[in-house]
Amino acid sequence: MTFAIYGLSVSNGVAIGQALTISSASLEVDHHFILPGEEQQELKRLYDAFGAAKKELTDLKTDLPENAPEEMAVFLDVHYLILNDPELQNKAIELIKKRHFNAAWALTTVLDELLETFEDIEDPYLKERGADFRQVIERVLVALKGTSHLEDHPLQKKVDRESSEVIIVAQDIAPHDMLRFKELNFCAFVTDLGGKNSHTAIVARSLDIPAAVGVKNASSLIKQDDWLIVDGDRGVVIVNPPSIILEEYRHRQAELRLAKNKLQLLKHTPTKTLDGQKINLMANIEMPEDAAEALKSGALGIGLFRSEFLFMNRQDGIPGEEEQYQAYFQTVTAMHGMPVNIRTIDIGADKNLDSDLKTITSDISPLGLRGIRWSLTEPDIFLEQLRAILRASAHGKAQILIPMLTQVKEIEQTFELIKVAKQQLDDRGVAYNPNLQVGAMIELPAAVFILPAFLKYFDFLSIGTNDLIQYTLGIDRADSSVAHLYDPVHPAILSMIYKVIYDCQEAGKSVSICGEMAGDATLTRLLIAMGLKDFSMHASQLLMVKRELLKADMSKLKNYLTEILTSFEPHIQAKLIENLSKV
């Protein structure tokens, strides 16, 4: 029987394949009372299960494939943090000790209470966070049963479909499972639950996989092996489509594939605007192996190497100078002489390090000991990193990028430590580039207003729009309750970005944007109207931005800038920015 069901569109495109239905993620567990005196034994089972779940998450992150989206590592970190929440264990411990529930019963009771709390929340983004707690607790329940999450997964028992693509149908899907499905021709997913801000939706967009979420009762209405069409553009799922509809969607699928292939043809095209302005497109990376994907996408360098990812989720302490040097060396040599901007460790807020590391706290507020502030309090660790970067500079164009600077005193202390690091290498007779360039991140309003000091000391600047927006607008970007106020085109943000770009050009210093704004193709024309010529973004976004640049005329776009920068009415400003696409 043919029918259509509707949900939310969260990732565009069309997928055609057979349904792999996965039963409700809720696990059937044994509910029984334990006998007096058995509490410690049951508590040990609980602790062991939490430990096994943590180890599995750590292993998952270690084994993430090279093409995994950067968000995936963050999602695994979120689940790891939830597992470390003492309240989660304490409630279950209390049920075991006082009410003599067995461990699985205690955990499912805690889960039911949590989900009931989230159900009462009106904010849709916050409401969806309940799924994270459910997925984490279910992972512990699987560990209690004595099997790994993957071994227990229906996917391992049902799939042998090399001849056709698979569309996953479930009540909900944990982000880490999406990667495992993808290895088995997973081409789309449909879920009963979820919304535009759910983690699985974000991962779907990063993987460029069509998806429909919030499709109520999909997992009960769709049967195993049903043929499905997932129209990701409209959030529609067509079950057992007739041949005429199937043919229509196959034609549309072919058109979309052709458009993507055409986009690939731009990879080796010089990035110039219609009026001949050369634009440099670089990539943001987290690990050395990401450099290969950057090159594949046509990046002209690494605009931002987030070095803190080398320090995260480790069980064996902080990486030393040699380990860091090998990582930077691998990246620099892979880029064949193109620039590699290595940002020194930027911990805090949404980028916490392993709490087991005694020298590093894992609970740092956005206004706390972040970025260069932390590095200056740990000079020995900072010097190790500086020496590693300097050593790598002997093999290519490694450059140092300093985050979170706001004061001249911090700048002077930083350069003094760079001088010390150079002297230490000289004493050891180790080679490095003595003319290595040093740049600074502009990500706080204070830095914008003392920009002459930055231009005096640094060789180049990079605007970190993510933090600049949060600090200017007073919004913690990790706090979903104010996420709707996070506005990249707020007049204050645009004014500061333009000021930095203009002042750098006047001083003859290069400036790039490495935040999310750089990879948003809808803002590309606005940024080049401001005079921006250096962009750095996730490799997957590069060709979309490049296509916009090739169609744009920078000289004409500049004529519209004053009106946009002096407009404070959101609806008027939005219209003006939209009109740039017609120039």
TIZASE-470035 format. One record per residue (C-alpha): residue number from 1; residue in one letter; x, y, z. Coordinates in steps of 0.001 Angstrom, whole numbers, plus 500000, padded with zeros to 6 digits. Example, Ala and Ser with C-alpha at 12.3 -4.5 7.8 and 13.67 -1.06 7.14 Angstrom:
<sites>
1 / a / 512300 / 495500 / 507800
2 / s / 513670 / 498940 / 507140
</sites>
This chain:
<sites>
1 / m / 500000 / 500000 / 500000
2 / t / 501290 / 503455 / 499047
3 / f / 501046 / 506326 / 501508
4 / a / 502946 / 509455 / 502523
5 / i / 503848 / 510653 / 506000
6 / y / 505178 / 514056 / 506936
7 / g / 507763 / 515449 / 509325
8 / l / 510419 / 518156 / 509452
9 / s / 513027 / 518753 / 506800
10 / v / 516455 / 518955 / 508439
11 / s / 518810 / 517948 / 505614
12 / n / 518131 / 518433 / 501910
13 / g / 518265 / 515942 / 499065
14 / v / 516451 / 512829 / 497899
15 / a / 517100 / 509235 / 498959
16 / i / 515546 / 506050 / 497600
17 / g / 516039 / 502707 / 499318
18 / q / 514648 / 499920 / 501467
19 / a / 513652 / 500413 / 505069
20 / l / 515699 / 499012 / 507896
21 / t / 513362 / 499377 / 510850
22 / i / 514889 / 499516 / 514286
23 / s / 512675 / 498911 / 517282
24 / s / 512203 / 501532 / 519952
25 / a / 515488 / 502462 / 521573
26 / s / 513969 / 501738 / 524996
27 / l / 515350 / 498436 / 526238
28 / e / 513377 / 495704 / 527921
29 / v / 515053 / 495210 / 531284
30 / d / 514550 / 492899 / 534204
31 / h / 512768 / 494559 / 537137
32 / h / 513286 / 492902 / 540501
33 / f / 514116 / 493684 / 544116
34 / i / 517542 / 492696 / 545391
35 / l / 517964 / 490979 / 548745
36 / p / 519366 / 492802 / 551793
37 / g / 523150 / 492529 / 551697
38 / e / 523309 / 492477 / 547896
39 / e / 523489 / 496257 / 547561
40 / q / 527273 / 496448 / 547138
41 / q / 527246 / 493740 / 544494
42 / e / 524538 / 495581 / 542549
43 / l / 526330 / 498900 / 542947
44 / k / 529492 / 497320 / 541504
45 / r / 527481 / 496164 / 538475
46 / l / 526262 / 499748 / 538062
47 / y / 529758 / 501265 / 538358
48 / d / 531207 / 498701 / 535953
49 / a / 528457 / 499436 / 533420
50 / f / 529142 / 503182 / 533591
51 / g / 532852 / 502477 / 533184
52 / a / 532219 / 500254 / 530163
53 / a / 529990 / 502896 / 528585
54 / k / 532671 / 505569 / 529096
55 / k / 535329 / 503328 / 527576
56 / e / 533127 / 502642 / 524568
57 / l / 532581 / 506368 / 523976
58 / t / 536317 / 506989 / 524283
59 / d / 537041 / 504183 / 521804
60 / l / 534378 / 505516 / 519437
61 / k / 535991 / 508938 / 519405
62 / t / 539464 / 507464 / 518906
63 / d / 538220 / 505414 / 515963
64 / l / 536170 / 508120 / 514260
65 / p / 536704 / 507888 / 510493
66 / e / 538549 / 510679 / 508725
67 / n / 535379 / 511816 / 506957
68 / a / 533421 / 512128 / 510186
69 / p / 531979 / 515628 / 510697
70 / e / 533626 / 517673 / 513423
71 / e / 530296 / 517840 / 515267
72 / m / 530458 / 514094 / 515884
73 / a / 533383 / 514401 / 518283
74 / v / 531523 / 517166 / 520126
75 / f / 528402 / 514998 / 520454
76 / l / 530448 / 512132 / 521860
77 / d / 531930 / 514611 / 524345
78 / v / 528418 / 515683 / 525384
79 / h / 527438 / 512067 / 526056
80 / y / 530673 / 511529 / 527964
81 / l / 529933 / 514574 / 530136
82 / i / 526439 / 513236 / 530850
83 / l / 527943 / 509903 / 531922
84 / n / 530197 / 511833 / 534324
85 / d / 527268 / 513704 / 535870
86 / p / 527292 / 512529 / 539513
87 / e / 523555 / 513199 / 539857
88 / l / 522806 / 510577 / 537236
89 / q / 524552 / 507874 / 539239
90 / n / 523497 / 509208 / 542633
91 / k / 519787 / 508862 / 541895
92 / a / 520245 / 505279 / 540748
93 / i / 522490 / 504529 / 543750
94 / e / 519816 / 505834 / 546103
95 / l / 517173 / 503584 / 544508
96 / i / 519479 / 500565 / 544881
97 / k / 520381 / 501321 / 548498
98 / k / 517046 / 502515 / 549862
99 / r / 514426 / 500802 / 547713
100 / h / 516446 / 497711 / 546779
101 / f / 515844 / 498093 / 543019
102 / n / 518192 / 496144 / 540798
103 / a / 520577 / 498357 / 538773
104 / a / 518652 / 498193 / 535491
105 / w / 515355 / 499008 / 537191
106 / a / 516972 / 501931 / 539026
107 / l / 518359 / 503328 / 535774
108 / t / 515094 / 503061 / 533846
109 / t / 513307 / 504779 / 536750
110 / v / 515816 / 507641 / 536586
111 / l / 515344 / 507793 / 532811
112 / d / 511546 / 507964 / 533079
113 / e / 511776 / 510832 / 535580
114 / l / 514223 / 512727 / 533366
115 / l / 512132 / 512311 / 530220
116 / e / 509035 / 513481 / 532083
117 / t / 510943 / 516623 / 533121
118 / f / 512053 / 517317 / 529548
119 / e / 508517 / 516731 / 528265
120 / d / 507306 / 519715 / 530327
121 / i / 509856 / 522078 / 528754
122 / e / 508349 / 524428 / 526171
123 / d / 511544 / 525432 / 524376
124 / p / 511874 / 522970 / 521451
125 / y / 515684 / 522921 / 521503
126 / l / 515856 / 522147 / 525218
127 / k / 513096 / 519572 / 524861
128 / e / 515181 / 517663 / 522319
129 / r / 518087 / 517396 / 524758
130 / g / 516138 / 514708 / 526608
131 / a / 517137 / 512364 / 523797
132 / d / 520794 / 512708 / 524835
133 / f / 520036 / 511481 / 528350
134 / r / 517942 / 508606 / 526997
135 / q / 520702 / 507504 / 524621
136 / v / 523334 / 507685 / 527361
137 / i / 521302 / 505673 / 529886
138 / e / 520416 / 503100 / 527256
139 / r / 524131 / 502691 / 526542
140 / v / 524693 / 501891 / 530235
141 / l / 521766 / 499455 / 530179
142 / v / 523357 / 497636 / 527256
143 / a / 526601 / 497433 / 529245
144 / l / 524641 / 495963 / 532178
145 / k / 523460 / 493194 / 529860
146 / g / 527086 / 492358 / 529167
147 / t / 527182 / 493223 / 525452
148 / s / 528584 / 496172 / 523581
149 / h / 526212 / 498713 / 522089
150 / l / 527179 / 497697 / 518564
151 / e / 526895 / 493953 / 519177
152 / d / 523434 / 494449 / 520630
153 / h / 522301 / 496636 / 517757
154 / p / 519665 / 495261 / 515367
155 / l / 521804 / 496457 / 512490
156 / q / 524335 / 493722 / 513147
157 / k / 521681 / 491033 / 512905
158 / k / 519635 / 492199 / 509938
159 / v / 521704 / 493929 / 507299
160 / d / 523212 / 492187 / 504315
161 / r / 522155 / 494463 / 501468
162 / e / 525072 / 495175 / 499220
163 / s / 522716 / 495536 / 496257
164 / s / 520637 / 498422 / 497613
165 / e / 520940 / 501445 / 499853
166 / v / 519422 / 501384 / 503309
167 / i / 517131 / 503953 / 504886
168 / i / 517111 / 503723 / 508665
169 / v / 513686 / 504038 / 510306
170 / a / 513625 / 504375 / 514079
171 / q / 512044 / 506160 / 516953
172 / d / 515311 / 508027 / 517366
173 / i / 518976 / 507554 / 516413
174 / a / 522045 / 508375 / 518457
175 / p / 524592 / 510427 / 516450
176 / h / 527389 / 507859 / 516858
177 / d / 525169 / 505126 / 515396
178 / m / 524623 / 507218 / 512266
179 / l / 528281 / 506818 / 511334
180 / r / 528108 / 503065 / 511746
181 / f / 524991 / 502877 / 509606
182 / k / 526679 / 504961 / 506922
183 / e / 529367 / 502313 / 506493
184 / l / 526594 / 499929 / 505403
185 / n / 525125 / 502049 / 502588
186 / f / 523033 / 504147 / 504962
187 / c / 521705 / 506875 / 502681
188 / a / 518943 / 508541 / 504734
189 / f / 517064 / 508289 / 507977
190 / v / 513533 / 508767 / 509240
191 / t / 512684 / 509169 / 512931
192 / d / 509524 / 509529 / 514980
193 / l / 511200 / 512051 / 517246
194 / g / 513574 / 514971 / 516831
195 / g / 513615 / 518513 / 515525
196 / k / 515730 / 520909 / 513501
197 / n / 518143 / 521393 / 516401
198 / s / 518565 / 517748 / 517398
199 / h / 522080 / 516348 / 517291
200 / t / 521194 / 513758 / 514665
201 / a / 519804 / 516515 / 512451
202 / i / 523046 / 518476 / 512756
203 / v / 525108 / 515402 / 511896
204 / a / 522847 / 514653 / 508925
205 / r / 523537 / 518120 / 507520
206 / s / 527281 / 517656 / 508060
207 / l / 527215 / 514301 / 506268
208 / d / 524960 / 515713 / 503543
209 / i / 522442 / 512889 / 504071
210 / p / 518698 / 513457 / 503389
211 / a / 516599 / 513129 / 506514
212 / a / 513113 / 513609 / 507902
213 / v / 512589 / 513820 / 511652
214 / g / 509516 / 514246 / 513809
215 / v / 507641 / 511871 / 511472
216 / k / 505144 / 510632 / 514041
217 / n / 504600 / 506852 / 514173
218 / a / 506981 / 506277 / 511255
219 / s / 508663 / 503346 / 513016
220 / s / 505320 / 501601 / 513507
221 / l / 503772 / 502448 / 510122
222 / i / 506809 / 501497 / 508014
223 / k / 507589 / 497797 / 507736
224 / q / 510916 / 496049 / 507263
225 / d / 512087 / 496165 / 503619
226 / d / 509404 / 498647 / 502491
227 / w / 510615 / 500788 / 499598
228 / l / 510896 / 504423 / 500652
229 / i / 511475 / 507823 / 499136
230 / v / 512808 / 510408 / 501575
231 / d / 512297 / 513924 / 500250
232 / g / 514632 / 515826 / 502542
233 / d / 513675 / 519178 / 501011
234 / r / 510062 / 518842 / 502156
235 / g / 510344 / 516416 / 505069
236 / v / 508118 / 513902 / 503245
237 / v / 508425 / 510112 / 503314
238 / i / 506630 / 508138 / 500578
239 / v / 506123 / 504476 / 501472
240 / n / 506003 / 501847 / 498704
241 / p / 505738 / 504442 / 495918
242 / p / 504175 / 503500 / 492574
243 / s / 506522 / 503255 / 489589
244 / i / 505510 / 506639 / 488157
245 / i / 506393 / 508451 / 491432
246 / l / 509553 / 506395 / 491800
247 / e / 510660 / 507347 / 488305
248 / e / 509971 / 511033 / 488958
249 / y / 512117 / 511001 / 492095
250 / r / 514891 / 509028 / 490423
251 / h / 515032 / 511768 / 487801
252 / r / 515189 / 514439 / 490501
253 / q / 517868 / 512466 / 492342
254 / a / 519937 / 512337 / 489154
255 / e / 519624 / 516096 / 488715
256 / l / 520826 / 516708 / 492275
257 / r / 523749 / 514329 / 491764
258 / l / 524680 / 516150 / 488563
259 / a / 524612 / 519486 / 490392
260 / k / 526981 / 518100 / 493032
261 / n / 529311 / 516739 / 490386
262 / k / 529357 / 520127 / 488683
263 / l / 530322 / 521667 / 492006
264 / q / 533326 / 519330 / 492140
265 / l / 534488 / 520742 / 488813
266 / l / 535154 / 524034 / 490589
267 / k / 537784 / 522430 / 492801
268 / h / 540741 / 523433 / 490630
269 / t / 539235 / 526661 / 489302
270 / p / 541117 / 529754 / 490544
271 / t / 538969 / 531564 / 493087
272 / k / 538413 / 534989 / 491557
273 / t / 535423 / 537291 / 491566
274 / l / 533970 / 538589 / 488294
275 / d / 536008 / 541765 / 488669
276 / g / 539230 / 539796 / 489065
277 / q / 539730 / 539889 / 492843
278 / k / 541630 / 536821 / 494054
279 / i / 540107 / 535180 / 497151
280 / n / 541923 / 532661 / 499350
281 / l / 539826 / 529758 / 500632
282 / m / 541370 / 527754 / 503457
283 / a / 540148 / 524965 / 505729
284 / n / 539578 / 524568 / 509462
285 / i / 540831 / 521268 / 510873
286 / e / 540999 / 519481 / 514220
287 / m / 543519 / 516703 / 513582
288 / p / 546463 / 516126 / 511180
289 / e / 544523 / 513582 / 509110
290 / d / 541965 / 516280 / 508240
291 / a / 544573 / 517924 / 506007
292 / a / 543940 / 515337 / 503269
293 / e / 540267 / 516309 / 503056
294 / a / 541244 / 519976 / 502966
295 / l / 543502 / 519370 / 499961
296 / k / 540837 / 517259 / 498273
297 / s / 538419 / 520179 / 498544
298 / g / 540889 / 522595 / 496965
299 / a / 541862 / 524502 / 500111
300 / l / 544860 / 526805 / 499756
301 / g / 546035 / 526215 / 503291
302 / i / 544865 / 525598 / 506836
303 / g / 543392 / 528785 / 508213
304 / l / 542762 / 527250 / 511616
305 / f / 544263 / 524125 / 513189
306 / r / 542371 / 523716 / 516477
307 / s / 545262 / 522252 / 518452
308 / e / 543188 / 521686 / 521602
309 / f / 541728 / 518576 / 519940
310 / l / 545144 / 516952 / 520401
311 / f / 544649 / 517400 / 524153
312 / m / 541022 / 516269 / 524435
313 / n / 539630 / 512907 / 525615
314 / r / 542976 / 511450 / 526566
315 / q / 543604 / 508910 / 529277
316 / d / 547404 / 509172 / 529192
317 / g / 548019 / 512802 / 530073
318 / i / 548861 / 515874 / 528048
319 / p / 550678 / 515308 / 524744
320 / g / 554306 / 516292 / 525110
321 / e / 556483 / 518305 / 522770
322 / e / 557468 / 515344 / 520592
323 / e / 553920 / 514073 / 520089
324 / q / 552705 / 517566 / 519225
325 / y / 555630 / 518116 / 516882
326 / q / 554793 / 514921 / 514985
327 / a / 551171 / 516078 / 514591
328 / y / 552177 / 519534 / 513339
329 / f / 554919 / 518087 / 511133
330 / q / 552424 / 515692 / 509527
331 / t / 550030 / 518557 / 508803
332 / v / 552650 / 520981 / 507502
333 / t / 554223 / 518458 / 505135
334 / a / 550793 / 517341 / 503898
335 / m / 550011 / 520931 / 502846
336 / h / 553116 / 521172 / 500603
337 / g / 554264 / 524656 / 501526
338 / m / 550838 / 526221 / 501940
339 / p / 550205 / 528087 / 505220
340 / v / 549122 / 526178 / 508333
341 / n / 547872 / 528446 / 511123
342 / i / 548181 / 526470 / 514356
343 / r / 546071 / 528038 / 517053
344 / t / 547567 / 527472 / 520480
345 / i / 545402 / 525530 / 522875
346 / d / 542005 / 527178 / 523344
347 / i / 540196 / 525389 / 526133
348 / g / 537079 / 526365 / 528025
349 / a / 533311 / 526603 / 527682
350 / d / 532370 / 524228 / 524825
351 / k / 535911 / 522812 / 524481
352 / n / 536671 / 521086 / 527763
353 / l / 539593 / 518778 / 528332
354 / d / 539713 / 515508 / 530200
355 / s / 538887 / 516119 / 533856
356 / d / 541431 / 513441 / 534854
357 / l / 544257 / 515770 / 533824
358 / k / 545288 / 517397 / 537072
359 / t / 546668 / 520546 / 535482
360 / i / 543533 / 521290 / 533511
361 / t / 540070 / 521973 / 534782
362 / s / 537168 / 520691 / 532697
363 / d / 534680 / 523253 / 533940
364 / i / 535631 / 526616 / 532496
365 / s / 533044 / 529291 / 531879
366 / p / 533084 / 531430 / 528721
367 / l / 534378 / 534261 / 530908
368 / g / 536939 / 532173 / 532782
369 / l / 540527 / 531004 / 532339
370 / r / 540310 / 530421 / 528602
371 / g / 542673 / 530464 / 525641
372 / i / 545859 / 532474 / 526137
373 / r / 544812 / 533227 / 529709
374 / w / 545175 / 529553 / 530578
375 / s / 548373 / 529128 / 528554
376 / l / 550046 / 532007 / 530399
377 / t / 549225 / 530354 / 533745
378 / e / 550851 / 527107 / 532508
379 / p / 554094 / 528404 / 530927
380 / d / 555791 / 524981 / 530852
381 / i / 552949 / 523424 / 528850
382 / f / 552729 / 526529 / 526647
383 / l / 556472 / 526434 / 525940
384 / e / 556212 / 522767 / 524946
385 / q / 553558 / 523670 / 522392
386 / l / 555485 / 526678 / 521089
387 / r / 558637 / 524573 / 520636
388 / a / 556645 / 521905 / 518785
389 / i / 555171 / 524480 / 516384
390 / l / 558545 / 526148 / 515874
391 / r / 560155 / 522795 / 515040
392 / a / 557409 / 522063 / 512507
393 / s / 558056 / 525440 / 510870
394 / a / 561393 / 524095 / 509621
395 / h / 559445 / 521798 / 507255
396 / g / 556829 / 524176 / 505838
397 / k / 554810 / 527296 / 506444
398 / a / 553685 / 526703 / 510023
399 / q / 552377 / 529838 / 511724
400 / i / 551295 / 530524 / 515293
401 / l / 547814 / 531846 / 516043
402 / i / 547048 / 533126 / 519557
403 / p / 543449 / 533014 / 520919
404 / m / 541518 / 535195 / 523384
405 / l / 543874 / 538154 / 523634
406 / t / 542493 / 541411 / 525056
407 / q / 545419 / 543300 / 526587
408 / v / 548841 / 544554 / 525581
409 / k / 550289 / 542895 / 528680
410 / e / 549090 / 539496 / 527439
411 / i / 550552 / 540209 / 524005
412 / e / 553950 / 541123 / 525493
413 / q / 553974 / 538030 / 527727
414 / t / 553143 / 535844 / 524731
415 / f / 555981 / 537195 / 522607
416 / e / 558377 / 536873 / 525538
417 / l / 557532 / 533161 / 525821
418 / i / 557943 / 532714 / 522050
419 / k / 561388 / 534270 / 522442
420 / v / 562155 / 531855 / 525293
421 / a / 560998 / 528870 / 523204
422 / k / 563285 / 529947 / 520336
423 / q / 566226 / 530275 / 522713
424 / q / 565564 / 526816 / 524151
425 / l / 565645 / 525333 / 520649
426 / d / 568817 / 527275 / 519852
427 / d / 570444 / 525809 / 522978
428 / r / 569477 / 522327 / 521780
429 / g / 570650 / 523025 / 518232
430 / v / 567178 / 522303 / 516809
431 / a / 566151 / 523929 / 513523
432 / y / 563131 / 526210 / 513102
433 / n / 562059 / 529114 / 510934
434 / p / 563289 / 532247 / 512740
435 / n / 560907 / 534365 / 510661
436 / l / 557832 / 532314 / 511493
437 / q / 554759 / 534547 / 511439
438 / v / 552592 / 535061 / 514504
439 / g / 548925 / 536008 / 514305
440 / a / 546133 / 536782 / 516727
441 / m / 542472 / 535860 / 516955
442 / i / 540055 / 538773 / 517129
443 / e / 537160 / 537328 / 519083
444 / l / 536377 / 539811 / 521852
445 / p / 535049 / 543384 / 521556
446 / a / 538021 / 544657 / 523595
447 / a / 540391 / 543391 / 520889
448 / v / 538456 / 545305 / 518231
449 / f / 538743 / 548545 / 520145
450 / i / 542497 / 548258 / 520723
451 / l / 543161 / 546979 / 517219
452 / p / 546153 / 549325 / 516659
453 / a / 548027 / 547376 / 519327
454 / f / 547321 / 544094 / 517534
455 / l / 548423 / 545575 / 514222
456 / k / 551641 / 546752 / 515844
457 / y / 552657 / 543351 / 517208
458 / f / 551164 / 540716 / 514898
459 / d / 551852 / 539680 / 511304
460 / f / 548225 / 538742 / 510552
461 / l / 544810 / 538563 / 512214
462 / s / 541936 / 536090 / 512116
463 / i / 538385 / 536978 / 513159
464 / g / 536745 / 534239 / 515226
465 / t / 533131 / 535175 / 514590
466 / n / 531666 / 532455 / 516838
467 / d / 533150 / 533936 / 520000
468 / l / 532939 / 537525 / 518784
469 / i / 529166 / 537126 / 518455
470 / q / 528732 / 535486 / 521851
471 / y / 530842 / 538008 / 523731
472 / t / 529400 / 541042 / 521965
473 / l / 525775 / 540001 / 522398
474 / g / 526255 / 538532 / 525884
475 / i / 525130 / 535074 / 524788
476 / d / 526731 / 531842 / 525947
477 / r / 526581 / 529848 / 522719
478 / a / 526576 / 526622 / 524751
479 / d / 523339 / 527726 / 526468
480 / s / 520448 / 526623 / 524280
481 / s / 517943 / 528798 / 526167
482 / v / 519381 / 531902 / 524457
483 / a / 520356 / 530283 / 521159
484 / h / 517644 / 532204 / 519308
485 / l / 519440 / 535468 / 520159
486 / y / 522677 / 534378 / 518483
487 / d / 522712 / 536636 / 515414
488 / p / 525680 / 536750 / 512985
489 / v / 524262 / 539772 / 511161
490 / h / 523478 / 541873 / 514222
491 / p / 524455 / 545469 / 513309
492 / a / 527077 / 545557 / 516072
493 / i / 528725 / 542387 / 514751
494 / l / 528810 / 543615 / 511162
495 / s / 530255 / 546967 / 512225
496 / m / 533091 / 545316 / 514140
497 / i / 533918 / 542868 / 511354
498 / y / 534043 / 545708 / 508838
499 / k / 536246 / 547812 / 511137
500 / v / 538772 / 544977 / 511551
501 / i / 538896 / 544243 / 507808
502 / y / 539227 / 547936 / 506898
503 / d / 541925 / 548676 / 509502
504 / c / 543950 / 545612 / 508482
505 / q / 543852 / 546652 / 504838
506 / e / 544963 / 550159 / 505751
507 / a / 547876 / 548698 / 507736
508 / g / 548808 / 546244 / 504991
509 / k / 548125 / 543205 / 507205
510 / s / 546196 / 540128 / 506077
511 / v / 542966 / 539214 / 507863
512 / s / 540725 / 536180 / 507582
513 / i / 537471 / 534947 / 509076
514 / c / 537614 / 531429 / 510491
515 / g / 534255 / 531251 / 512298
516 / e / 531008 / 529756 / 511025
517 / m / 530197 / 532912 / 509056
518 / a / 533015 / 532101 / 506630
519 / g / 531324 / 528862 / 505585
520 / d / 527822 / 530297 / 505241
521 / a / 527327 / 530780 / 501495
522 / t / 524391 / 533129 / 502126
523 / l / 526836 / 535599 / 503734
524 / t / 529669 / 535264 / 501213
525 / r / 528720 / 538328 / 499161
526 / l / 528271 / 540430 / 502280
527 / l / 531756 / 539534 / 503506
528 / i / 533492 / 540315 / 500227
529 / a / 531520 / 543591 / 500057
530 / m / 533355 / 544402 / 503305
531 / g / 536631 / 543652 / 501543
532 / l / 537336 / 540195 / 502984
533 / k / 539716 / 538189 / 500793
534 / d / 540667 / 535305 / 503128
535 / f / 538102 / 532741 / 504299
536 / s / 538629 / 529616 / 506398
537 / m / 535896 / 526998 / 506907
538 / h / 535094 / 523304 / 507164
539 / a / 536282 / 521578 / 503992
540 / s / 532734 / 520417 / 503172
541 / q / 531593 / 524052 / 502834
542 / l / 534403 / 525263 / 500624
543 / l / 532995 / 524585 / 497156
544 / m / 529581 / 526105 / 497968
545 / v / 531300 / 529320 / 499032
546 / k / 533567 / 529174 / 495995
547 / r / 530568 / 528994 / 493657
548 / e / 529184 / 532183 / 495200
549 / l / 532502 / 533973 / 494848
550 / l / 532879 / 533105 / 491170
551 / k / 529508 / 534736 / 490451
552 / a / 530132 / 537865 / 492516
553 / d / 531461 / 541299 / 491568
554 / m / 533242 / 542776 / 494557
555 / s / 533382 / 546304 / 493163
556 / k / 529601 / 546413 / 492653
557 / l / 528789 / 544787 / 495999
558 / k / 530727 / 547485 / 497877
559 / n / 528197 / 550073 / 496706
560 / y / 525515 / 548458 / 498881
561 / l / 527565 / 548135 / 502050
562 / t / 526909 / 551526 / 503661
563 / e / 523152 / 551025 / 503588
564 / i / 523481 / 547592 / 505209
565 / l / 525842 / 548798 / 507939
566 / t / 523590 / 551735 / 508836
567 / s / 520397 / 549674 / 508943
568 / f / 519223 / 548665 / 512416
569 / e / 515771 / 547274 / 511573
570 / p / 516128 / 543481 / 511246
571 / h / 513551 / 543042 / 508460
572 / i / 515072 / 545873 / 506393
573 / q / 518604 / 544605 / 506951
574 / a / 517609 / 541041 / 505994
575 / k / 516088 / 542295 / 502767
576 / l / 519202 / 544318 / 501919
577 / i / 521466 / 541307 / 502500
578 / e / 519159 / 539118 / 500431
579 / n / 519307 / 541635 / 497596
580 / l / 523089 / 541155 / 497374
581 / s / 522438 / 537794 / 495725
582 / k / 520944 / 539676 / 492757
583 / v / 523933 / 541975 / 492255
</sites>
